[in-house]
Amino acid sequence: MQATVKGFDAATRSGSVLLDDGTELPFDGAAFAAGGLRLLRLGQRVNLAMDGDRISVVTLSTFPLPPRD
């Protein structure tokens, strides 16, 4: 699934994204860390992995999602 970064707090490594249908979803520092990134910018396109209704991985749209355990 892809989305656009709406907000990102570098201190907590958490933020929110907008899905293409306009739905806003939050992500936590663990989801950010799972994607192997160091920084996100507002408006950046990202790939998401979901675990139920929670984002479990955020990474750049040009990067593959990491394999699931």
SEFIZA-3560 file (N, C-alpha, C; in Angstrom, 3 decimals):
REM SEFIZA-3560
<numar><xx>0.848</xx><yy>-1.156</yy><zz>0.000</zz><atom>N</atom></numar>
<numar><xx>0.000</xx><yy>0.000</yy><zz>0.000</zz><atom>CA</atom></numar>
<numar><xx>0.902</xx><yy>1.231</yy><zz>0.000</zz><atom>C</atom></numar>
<numar><xx>0.487</xx><yy>2.275</yy><zz>-0.703</zz><atom>N</atom></numar>
<numar><xx>1.271</xx><yy>3.509</yy><zz>-0.732</zz><atom>CA</atom></numar>
<numar><xx>0.495</xx><yy>4.649</yy><zz>-0.075</zz><atom>C</atom></numar>
<numar><xx>1.245</xx><yy>5.639</yy><zz>0.379</zz><atom>N</atom></numar>
<numar><xx>0.655</xx><yy>6.810</yy><zz>1.023</zz><atom>CA</atom></numar>
<numar><xx>1.622</xx><yy>7.983</yy><zz>0.879</zz><atom>C</atom></numar>
<numar><xx>1.186</xx><yy>9.146</yy><zz>1.364</zz><atom>N</atom></numar>
<numar><xx>1.985</xx><yy>10.369</yy><zz>1.343</zz><atom>CA</atom></numar>
<numar><xx>2.192</xx><yy>10.833</yy><zz>2.777</zz><atom>C</atom></numar>
<numar><xx>3.423</xx><yy>11.210</yy><zz>3.114</zz><atom>N</atom></numar>
<numar><xx>3.731</xx><yy>11.668</yy><zz>4.472</zz><atom>CA</atom></numar>
<numar><xx>3.010</xx><yy>12.990</yy><zz>4.739</zz><atom>C</atom></numar>
<numar><xx>2.205</xx><yy>13.003</yy><zz>5.797</zz><atom>N</atom></numar>
<numar><xx>1.514</xx><yy>14.229</yy><zz>6.214</zz><atom>CA</atom></numar>
<numar><xx>2.306</xx><yy>14.941</yy><zz>7.302</zz><atom>C</atom></numar>
<numar><xx>2.892</xx><yy>14.176</yy><zz>8.209</zz><atom>N</atom></numar>
<numar><xx>3.673</xx><yy>14.758</yy><zz>9.293</zz><atom>CA</atom></numar>
<numar><xx>4.694</xx><yy>13.762</yy><zz>9.800</zz><atom>C</atom></numar>
<numar><xx>5.825</xx><yy>14.284</yy><zz>10.293</zz><atom>N</atom></numar>
<numar><xx>6.868</xx><yy>13.425</yy><zz>10.838</zz><atom>CA</atom></numar>
<numar><xx>7.612</xx><yy>14.181</yy><zz>11.922</zz><atom>C</atom></numar>
<numar><xx>7.761</xx><yy>13.557</yy><zz>13.096</zz><atom>N</atom></numar>
<numar><xx>8.504</xx><yy>14.126</yy><zz>14.218</zz><atom>CA</atom></numar>
<numar><xx>9.814</xx><yy>13.347</yy><zz>14.346</zz><atom>C</atom></numar>
<numar><xx>10.927</xx><yy>13.986</yy><zz>13.996</zz><atom>N</atom></numar>
<numar><xx>12.230</xx><yy>13.313</yy><zz>14.015</zz><atom>CA</atom></numar>
<numar><xx>12.635</xx><yy>12.887</yy><zz>15.425</zz><atom>C</atom></numar>
<numar><xx>12.162</xx><yy>13.599</yy><zz>16.451</zz><atom>N</atom></numar>
<numar><xx>12.529</xx><yy>13.259</yy><zz>17.827</zz><atom>CA</atom></numar>
<numar><xx>11.886</xx><yy>11.943</yy><zz>18.270</zz><atom>C</atom></numar>
<numar><xx>10.613</xx><yy>11.748</yy><zz>17.942</zz><atom>N</atom></numar>
<numar><xx>9.911</xx><yy>10.518</yy><zz>18.339</zz><atom>CA</atom></numar>
<numar><xx>9.897</xx><yy>9.476</yy><zz>17.233</zz><atom>C</atom></numar>
<numar><xx>10.287</xx><yy>9.902</yy><zz>16.023</zz><atom>N</atom></numar>
<numar><xx>10.303</xx><yy>9.045</yy><zz>14.840</zz><atom>CA</atom></numar>
<numar><xx>8.912</xx><yy>8.502</yy><zz>14.512</zz><atom>C</atom></numar>
<numar><xx>7.907</xx><yy>9.281</yy><zz>14.851</zz><atom>N</atom></numar>
<numar><xx>6.522</xx><yy>8.909</yy><zz>14.563</zz><atom>CA</atom></numar>
<numar><xx>5.897</xx><yy>9.986</yy><zz>13.690</zz><atom>C</atom></numar>
<numar><xx>4.730</xx><yy>9.685</yy><zz>13.157</zz><atom>N</atom></numar>
<numar><xx>4.063</xx><yy>10.670</yy><zz>12.317</zz><atom>CA</atom></numar>
<numar><xx>2.761</xx><yy>10.140</yy><zz>11.784</zz><atom>C</atom></numar>
<numar><xx>2.351</xx><yy>10.688</yy><zz>10.639</zz><atom>N</atom></numar>
<numar><xx>1.114</xx><yy>10.241</yy><zz>10.013</zz><atom>CA</atom></numar>
<numar><xx>1.257</xx><yy>10.323</yy><zz>8.506</zz><atom>C</atom></numar>
<numar><xx>0.437</xx><yy>9.529</yy><zz>7.836</zz><atom>N</atom></numar>
<numar><xx>0.415</xx><yy>9.494</yy><zz>6.378</zz><atom>CA</atom></numar>
<numar><xx>-1.023</xx><yy>9.649</yy><zz>5.906</zz><atom>C</atom></numar>
<numar><xx>-1.163</xx><yy>10.070</yy><zz>4.653</zz><atom>N</atom></numar>
<numar><xx>-2.471</xx><yy>10.133</yy><zz>4.005</zz><atom>CA</atom></numar>
<numar><xx>-2.522</xx><yy>9.064</yy><zz>2.927</zz><atom>C</atom></numar>
<numar><xx>-3.522</xx><yy>8.199</yy><zz>3.032</zz><atom>N</atom></numar>
<numar><xx>-3.748</xx><yy>7.225</yy><zz>1.971</zz><atom>CA</atom></numar>
<numar><xx>-4.292</xx><yy>7.948</yy><zz>0.753</zz><atom>C</atom></numar>
<numar><xx>-4.294</xx><yy>7.291</yy><zz>-0.384</zz><atom>N</atom></numar>
<numar><xx>-4.759</xx><yy>7.924</yy><zz>-1.614</zz><atom>CA</atom></numar>
<numar><xx>-6.234</xx><yy>8.309</yy><zz>-1.554</zz><atom>C</atom></numar>
<numar><xx>-7.008</xx><yy>7.665</yy><zz>-0.667</zz><atom>N</atom></numar>
<numar><xx>-8.422</xx><yy>8.026</yy><zz>-0.521</zz><atom>CA</atom></numar>
<numar><xx>-8.638</xx><yy>9.150</yy><zz>0.491</zz><atom>C</atom></numar>
<numar><xx>-7.537</xx><yy>9.702</yy><zz>1.040</zz><atom>N</atom></numar>
<numar><xx>-7.623</xx><yy>10.816</yy><zz>1.982</zz><atom>CA</atom></numar>
<numar><xx>-7.646</xx><yy>10.411</yy><zz>3.443</zz><atom>C</atom></numar>
<numar><xx>-7.663</xx><yy>9.119</yy><zz>3.731</zz><atom>N</atom></numar>
<numar><xx>-7.663</xx><yy>8.638</yy><zz>5.108</zz><atom>CA</atom></numar>
<numar><xx>-6.301</xx><yy>8.892</yy><zz>5.746</zz><atom>C</atom></numar>
<numar><xx>-6.316</xx><yy>9.474</yy><zz>6.948</zz><atom>N</atom></numar>
<numar><xx>-5.070</xx><yy>9.711</yy><zz>7.682</zz><atom>CA</atom></numar>
<numar><xx>-4.819</xx><yy>8.560</yy><zz>8.645</zz><atom>C</atom></numar>
<numar><xx>-3.597</xx><yy>8.034</yy><zz>8.626</zz><atom>N</atom></numar>
<numar><xx>-3.204</xx><yy>6.956</yy><zz>9.532</zz><atom>CA</atom></numar>
<numar><xx>-1.926</xx><yy>7.342</yy><zz>10.266</zz><atom>C</atom></numar>
<numar><xx>-1.879</xx><yy>7.116</yy><zz>11.584</zz><atom>N</atom></numar>
<numar><xx>-0.646</xx><yy>7.390</yy><zz>12.327</zz><atom>CA</atom></numar>
<numar><xx>0.315</xx><yy>6.203</yy><zz>12.247</zz><atom>C</atom></numar>
<numar><xx>1.598</xx><yy>6.481</yy><zz>12.433</zz><atom>N</atom></numar>
<numar><xx>2.579</xx><yy>5.407</yy><zz>12.590</zz><atom>CA</atom></numar>
<numar><xx>3.484</xx><yy>5.760</yy><zz>13.758</zz><atom>C</atom></numar>
<numar><xx>4.015</xx><yy>4.721</yy><zz>14.413</zz><atom>N</atom></numar>
<numar><xx>4.877</xx><yy>4.941</yy><zz>15.579</zz><atom>CA</atom></numar>
<numar><xx>6.347</xx><yy>4.752</yy><zz>15.210</zz><atom>C</atom></numar>
<numar><xx>7.206</xx><yy>4.978</yy><zz>16.181</zz><atom>N</atom></numar>
<numar><xx>8.637</xx><yy>4.865</yy><zz>15.952</zz><atom>CA</atom></numar>
<numar><xx>9.070</xx><yy>3.469</yy><zz>15.547</zz><atom>C</atom></numar>
<numar><xx>8.372</xx><yy>2.451</yy><zz>16.037</zz><atom>N</atom></numar>
<numar><xx>8.717</xx><yy>1.071</yy><zz>15.676</zz><atom>CA</atom></numar>
<numar><xx>8.459</xx><yy>0.815</yy><zz>14.193</zz><atom>C</atom></numar>
<numar><xx>7.368</xx><yy>1.336</yy><zz>13.660</zz><atom>N</atom></numar>
<numar><xx>7.061</xx><yy>1.176</yy><zz>12.229</zz><atom>CA</atom></numar>
<numar><xx>8.093</xx><yy>1.908</yy><zz>11.380</zz><atom>C</atom></numar>
<numar><xx>8.513</xx><yy>3.079</yy><zz>11.835</zz><atom>N</atom></numar>
<numar><xx>9.541</xx><yy>3.832</yy><zz>11.115</zz><atom>CA</atom></numar>
<numar><xx>10.869</xx><yy>3.074</yy><zz>11.136</zz><atom>C</atom></numar>
<numar><xx>11.271</xx><yy>2.585</yy><zz>12.308</zz><atom>N</atom></numar>
<numar><xx>12.538</xx><yy>1.855</yy><zz>12.447</zz><atom>CA</atom></numar>
<numar><xx>12.544</xx><yy>0.584</yy><zz>11.598</zz><atom>C</atom></numar>
<numar><xx>11.408</xx><yy>-0.071</yy><zz>11.466</zz><atom>N</atom></numar>
<numar><xx>11.317</xx><yy>-1.313</yy><zz>10.690</zz><atom>CA</atom></numar>
<numar><xx>11.594</xx><yy>-1.083</yy><zz>9.207</zz><atom>C</atom></numar>
<numar><xx>11.419</xx><yy>0.155</yy><zz>8.740</zz><atom>N</atom></numar>
<numar><xx>11.658</xx><yy>0.463</yy><zz>7.337</zz><atom>CA</atom></numar>
<numar><xx>13.093</xx><yy>0.810</yy><zz>7.011</zz><atom>C</atom></numar>
<numar><xx>13.940</xx><yy>0.958</yy><zz>8.027</zz><atom>N</atom></numar>
<numar><xx>15.355</xx><yy>1.233</yy><zz>7.793</zz><atom>CA</atom></numar>
<numar><xx>15.665</xx><yy>2.642</yy><zz>7.317</zz><atom>C</atom></numar>
<numar><xx>14.779</xx><yy>3.586</yy><zz>7.594</zz><atom>N</atom></numar>
<numar><xx>14.994</xx><yy>4.966</yy><zz>7.146</zz><atom>CA</atom></numar>
<numar><xx>15.634</xx><yy>5.810</yy><zz>8.238</zz><atom>C</atom></numar>
<numar><xx>16.146</xx><yy>6.981</yy><zz>7.838</zz><atom>N</atom></numar>
<numar><xx>16.700</xx><yy>7.931</yy><zz>8.808</zz><atom>CA</atom></numar>
<numar><xx>15.858</xx><yy>9.186</yy><zz>8.911</zz><atom>C</atom></numar>
<numar><xx>15.067</xx><yy>9.493</yy><zz>7.883</zz><atom>N</atom></numar>
<numar><xx>14.330</xx><yy>10.752</yy><zz>7.835</zz><atom>CA</atom></numar>
<numar><xx>13.189</xx><yy>10.631</yy><zz>6.838</zz><atom>C</atom></numar>
<numar><xx>12.115</xx><yy>11.372</yy><zz>7.092</zz><atom>N</atom></numar>
<numar><xx>11.022</xx><yy>11.515</yy><zz>6.127</zz><atom>CA</atom></numar>
<numar><xx>10.737</xx><yy>12.992</yy><zz>5.936</zz><atom>C</atom></numar>
<numar><xx>10.315</xx><yy>13.352</yy><zz>4.736</zz><atom>N</atom></numar>
<numar><xx>9.920</xx><yy>14.732</yy><zz>4.431</zz><atom>CA</atom></numar>
<numar><xx>8.427</xx><yy>14.775</yy><zz>4.152</zz><atom>C</atom></numar>
<numar><xx>7.798</xx><yy>15.899</yy><zz>4.476</zz><atom>N</atom></numar>
<numar><xx>6.383</xx><yy>16.072</yy><zz>4.167</zz><atom>CA</atom></numar>
<numar><xx>6.177</xx><yy>15.934</yy><zz>2.668</zz><atom>C</atom></numar>
<numar><xx>5.130</xx><yy>15.236</yy><zz>2.281</zz><atom>N</atom></numar>
<numar><xx>4.814</xx><yy>15.052</yy><zz>0.876</zz><atom>CA</atom></numar>
<numar><xx>5.511</xx><yy>13.878</yy><zz>0.219</zz><atom>C</atom></numar>
<numar><xx>6.418</xx><yy>13.237</yy><zz>0.934</zz><atom>N</atom></numar>
<numar><xx>7.158</xx><yy>12.111</yy><zz>0.368</zz><atom>CA</atom></numar>
<numar><xx>6.234</xx><yy>10.897</yy><zz>0.231</zz><atom>C</atom></numar>
<numar><xx>6.388</xx><yy>10.154</yy><zz>-0.870</zz><atom>N</atom></numar>
<numar><xx>5.606</xx><yy>8.934</yy><zz>-1.077</zz><atom>CA</atom></numar>
<numar><xx>6.298</xx><yy>7.780</yy><zz>-0.359</zz><atom>C</atom></numar>
<numar><xx>5.497</xx><yy>6.968</yy><zz>0.324</zz><atom>N</atom></numar>
<numar><xx>6.027</xx><yy>5.846</yy><zz>1.089</zz><atom>CA</atom></numar>
<numar><xx>5.217</xx><yy>4.581</yy><zz>0.818</zz><atom>C</atom></numar>
<numar><xx>5.857</xx><yy>3.445</yy><zz>1.050</zz><atom>N</atom></numar>
<numar><xx>5.193</xx><yy>2.139</yy><zz>1.067</zz><atom>CA</atom></numar>
<numar><xx>4.878</xx><yy>1.801</yy><zz>2.511</zz><atom>C</atom></numar>
<numar><xx>3.751</xx><yy>1.150</yy><zz>2.727</zz><atom>N</atom></numar>
<numar><xx>3.329</xx><yy>0.754</yy><zz>4.064</zz><atom>CA</atom></numar>
<numar><xx>3.061</xx><yy>-0.739</yy><zz>4.108</zz><atom>C</atom></numar>
<numar><xx>3.393</xx><yy>-1.350</yy><zz>5.232</zz><atom>N</atom></numar>
<numar><xx>2.931</xx><yy>-2.700</yy><zz>5.544</zz><atom>CA</atom></numar>
<numar><xx>1.999</xx><yy>-2.555</yy><zz>6.738</zz><atom>C</atom></numar>
<numar><xx>0.891</xx><yy>-3.249</yy><zz>6.688</zz><atom>N</atom></numar>
<numar><xx>-0.109</xx><yy>-3.152</yy><zz>7.743</zz><atom>CA</atom></numar>
<numar><xx>-0.139</xx><yy>-4.446</yy><zz>8.545</zz><atom>C</atom></numar>
<numar><xx>-0.430</xx><yy>-4.300</yy><zz>9.826</zz><atom>N</atom></numar>
<numar><xx>-0.675</xx><yy>-5.428</yy><zz>10.717</zz><atom>CA</atom></numar>
<numar><xx>-2.047</xx><yy>-5.173</yy><zz>11.313</zz><atom>C</atom></numar>
<numar><xx>-3.065</xx><yy>-5.699</yy><zz>10.675</zz><atom>N</atom></numar>
<numar><xx>-4.436</xx><yy>-5.354</yy><zz>11.061</zz><atom>CA</atom></numar>
<numar><xx>-4.721</xx><yy>-3.932</yy><zz>10.629</zz><atom>C</atom></numar>
<numar><xx>-5.102</xx><yy>-3.076</yy><zz>11.573</zz><atom>N</atom></numar>
<numar><xx>-5.375</xx><yy>-1.669</yy><zz>11.250</zz><atom>CA</atom></numar>
<numar><xx>-4.212</xx><yy>-0.754</yy><zz>11.632</zz><atom>C</atom></numar>
<numar><xx>-3.065</xx><yy>-1.342</yy><zz>11.974</zz><atom>N</atom></numar>
<numar><xx>-1.887</xx><yy>-0.593</yy><zz>12.417</zz><atom>CA</atom></numar>
<numar><xx>-0.784</xx><yy>-0.674</yy><zz>11.363</zz><atom>C</atom></numar>
<numar><xx>-0.101</xx><yy>0.449</yy><zz>11.126</zz><atom>N</atom></numar>
<numar><xx>1.051</xx><yy>0.448</yy><zz>10.225</zz><atom>CA</atom></numar>
<numar><xx>2.220</xx><yy>-0.213</yy><zz>10.947</zz><atom>C</atom></numar>
<numar><xx>2.798</xx><yy>-1.241</yy><zz>10.323</zz><atom>N</atom></numar>
<numar><xx>3.917</xx><yy>-1.949</yy><zz>10.955</zz><atom>CA</atom></numar>
<numar><xx>5.264</xx><yy>-1.597</yy><zz>10.329</zz><atom>C</atom></numar>
<numar><xx>5.256</xx><yy>-1.101</yy><zz>9.071</zz><atom>N</atom></numar>
<numar><xx>6.492</xx><yy>-0.711</yy><zz>8.386</zz><atom>CA</atom></numar>
<numar><xx>6.206</xx><yy>0.497</yy><zz>7.503</zz><atom>C</atom></numar>
<numar><xx>7.100</xx><yy>1.484</yy><zz>7.560</zz><atom>N</atom></numar>
<numar><xx>7.072</xx><yy>2.631</yy><zz>6.648</zz><atom>CA</atom></numar>
<numar><xx>8.422</xx><yy>2.676</yy><zz>5.951</zz><atom>C</atom></numar>
<numar><xx>8.416</xx><yy>2.699</yy><zz>4.629</zz><atom>N</atom></numar>
<numar><xx>9.660</xx><yy>2.840</yy><zz>3.880</zz><atom>CA</atom></numar>
<numar><xx>9.387</xx><yy>3.637</yy><zz>2.608</zz><atom>C</atom></numar>
<numar><xx>10.424</xx><yy>4.064</yy><zz>1.933</zz><atom>N</atom></numar>
<numar><xx>10.250</xx><yy>4.865</yy><zz>0.723</zz><atom>CA</atom></numar>
<numar><xx>9.567</xx><yy>4.059</yy><zz>-0.367</zz><atom>C</atom></numar>
<numar><xx>8.821</xx><yy>4.735</yy><zz>-1.218</zz><atom>N</atom></numar>
<numar><xx>8.088</xx><yy>4.034</yy><zz>-2.279</zz><atom>CA</atom></numar>
<numar><xx>9.027</xx><yy>3.365</yy><zz>-3.273</zz><atom>C</atom></numar>
<numar><xx>10.275</xx><yy>3.802</yy><zz>-3.331</zz><atom>N</atom></numar>
<numar><xx>11.248</xx><yy>3.189</yy><zz>-4.239</zz><atom>CA</atom></numar>
<numar><xx>11.979</xx><yy>2.009</yy><zz>-3.605</zz><atom>C</atom></numar>
<numar><xx>11.753</xx><yy>1.767</yy><zz>-2.317</zz><atom>N</atom></numar>
<numar><xx>12.384</xx><yy>0.654</yy><zz>-1.610</zz><atom>CA</atom></numar>
<numar><xx>11.390</xx><yy>-0.494</yy><zz>-1.473</zz><atom>C</atom></numar>
<numar><xx>11.869</xx><yy>-1.737</yy><zz>-1.517</zz><atom>N</atom></numar>
<numar><xx>10.958</xx><yy>-2.859</yy><zz>-1.264</zz><atom>CA</atom></numar>
<numar><xx>10.636</xx><yy>-2.940</yy><zz>0.225</zz><atom>C</atom></numar>
<numar><xx>9.465</xx><yy>-3.471</yy><zz>0.527</zz><atom>N</atom></numar>
<numar><xx>9.130</xx><yy>-3.727</yy><zz>1.924</zz><atom>CA</atom></numar>
<numar><xx>9.975</xx><yy>-4.893</yy><zz>2.417</zz><atom>C</atom></numar>
<numar><xx>10.419</xx><yy>-4.851</yy><zz>3.674</zz><atom>N</atom></numar>
<numar><xx>11.210</xx><yy>-5.972</yy><zz>4.193</zz><atom>CA</atom></numar>
<numar><xx>10.353</xx><yy>-7.235</yy><zz>4.265</zz><atom>C</atom></numar>
<numar><xx>10.981</xx><yy>-8.413</yy><zz>4.181</zz><atom>N</atom></numar>
<numar><xx>10.210</xx><yy>-9.656</yy><zz>4.280</zz><atom>CA</atom></numar>
<numar><xx>9.543</xx><yy>-9.772</yy><zz>5.638</zz><atom>C</atom></numar>
<numar><xx>8.383</xx><yy>-10.371</yy><zz>5.640</zz><atom>N</atom></numar>
<numar><xx>7.659</xx><yy>-10.596</yy><zz>6.901</zz><atom>CA</atom></numar>
<numar><xx>8.194</xx><yy>-11.854</yy><zz>7.560</zz><atom>C</atom></numar>
<numar><xx>8.203</xx><yy>-11.854</yy><zz>8.875</zz><atom>N</atom></numar>
<numar><xx>8.679</xx><yy>-13.041</yy><zz>9.625</zz><atom>CA</atom></numar>
<numar><xx>7.716</xx><yy>-14.190</yy><zz>9.490</zz><atom>C</atom></numar>
//
